[in-house]
């Protein structure tokens, strides 16, 4: 006699196996439970892998945005440096002109 009274949520294959050999009721029910557990585990692992892949993609997009921002900042920094150097050169030239005018006035 089976210690499992009714098979829980048996699928069609389990029902066919039970009809072929009712003495294997426990084994079929346990095999069905194991198969169901393995399917649930596989689904969970697949879900975790999908989330990890999406997180990797999101991080990759974020890394690309940060890299582009850094490249723009470096370009702006170089432009500001060039502008500063130009301003210094213009200031030097202006100061030389003022010094020459002062010398001429004296």
C-alpha positions as CSV (number, residue, x, y, z in Angstrom):
1,X,0.0,0.0,0.0
2,X,1.2,3.5,-0.8
3,X,2.1,5.9,1.9
4,X,1.1,8.7,-0.5
5,X,-2.7,8.8,-0.8
6,X,-3.1,10.9,-3.9
7,X,-0.5,12.1,-6.4
8,X,-0.2,15.8,-6.3
9,X,-0.6,17.6,-9.6
10,X,0.4,14.7,-11.6
11,X,0.9,15.4,-15.3
12,X,-0.3,13.2,-18.2
13,X,2.9,11.1,-18.3
14,X,2.6,10.3,-14.6
15,X,-1.1,9.3,-14.9
16,X,-0.2,7.0,-17.9
17,X,2.6,5.4,-15.8
18,X,0.3,4.9,-12.9
19,X,-2.2,3.1,-15.2
20,X,0.5,0.9,-16.6
21,X,1.8,-0.2,-13.2
22,X,-0.2,0.9,-10.2
23,X,2.2,-0.7,-7.8
24,X,4.8,2.0,-8.7
25,X,2.5,4.7,-7.4
26,X,5.0,6.1,-4.9
27,X,7.9,6.0,-7.3
28,X,5.9,7.8,-10.0
29,X,4.6,10.4,-7.6
30,X,8.1,11.0,-6.2
31,X,9.6,11.2,-9.7
32,X,7.0,13.7,-10.7
33,X,7.8,15.8,-7.6
34,X,11.5,15.7,-8.4
35,X,10.9,16.7,-12.0
36,X,8.7,19.5,-10.9
37,X,11.4,20.7,-8.4
38,X,14.1,20.6,-11.1
39,X,11.9,22.6,-13.5
40,X,11.3,25.2,-10.8
41,X,15.0,25.3,-10.0
42,X,15.9,25.7,-13.7
43,X,13.4,28.5,-14.1
44,X,14.8,30.3,-11.0
45,X,18.4,30.0,-12.3
46,X,17.3,31.2,-15.7
47,X,15.6,34.2,-14.1
48,X,18.7,35.0,-12.1
49,X,20.9,34.8,-15.2
50,X,18.5,37.0,-17.1
51,X,18.7,39.6,-14.3
52,X,22.5,39.4,-14.1
53,X,22.7,39.9,-17.9
54,X,20.4,42.9,-17.7
55,X,22.4,44.3,-14.9
56,X,25.6,43.8,-16.9
57,X,24.0,45.6,-19.9
58,X,22.8,48.5,-17.7
59,X,26.3,48.8,-16.2
60,X,27.8,48.7,-19.6
61,X,25.5,51.5,-20.8
62,X,26.4,53.5,-17.6
63,X,30.1,52.9,-18.2
64,X,29.7,54.2,-21.8
65,X,27.9,57.3,-20.6
66,X,30.6,58.0,-18.0
67,X,33.3,57.5,-20.6
68,X,31.7,59.8,-23.0
69,X,31.2,62.4,-20.3
70,X,34.8,62.1,-19.3
71,X,36.0,62.5,-22.9
72,X,33.8,65.6,-23.3
73,X,35.2,67.0,-20.0
74,X,38.8,66.4,-21.2
75,X,38.0,68.1,-24.5
76,X,36.5,71.0,-22.7
77,X,39.5,71.2,-20.4
78,X,41.9,71.2,-23.3
79,X,39.8,74.0,-25.0
80,X,39.8,76.0,-21.7
81,X,43.6,75.5,-21.4
82,X,44.1,76.8,-25.0
83,X,41.8,79.7,-24.3
84,X,43.7,80.6,-21.1
85,X,47.0,80.4,-23.0
86,X,45.6,82.7,-25.7
87,X,44.3,85.1,-23.0
88,X,47.7,85.2,-21.3
89,X,49.4,85.9,-24.7
90,X,47.0,88.7,-25.5
91,X,47.5,90.1,-22.0
92,X,51.2,90.1,-22.4
93,X,51.0,91.8,-25.7
94,X,48.6,94.4,-24.3
95,X,51.0,95.0,-21.3
96,X,53.9,95.5,-23.7
97,X,51.9,98.0,-25.7
98,X,51.0,99.9,-22.6
99,X,54.6,99.9,-21.4
100,X,55.8,101.2,-24.8
101,X,53.1,104.0,-24.6
102,X,54.2,104.9,-21.2
103,X,57.9,105.0,-22.3
104,X,56.9,107.2,-25.3
105,X,55.0,109.5,-23.1
106,X,57.9,110.0,-20.7
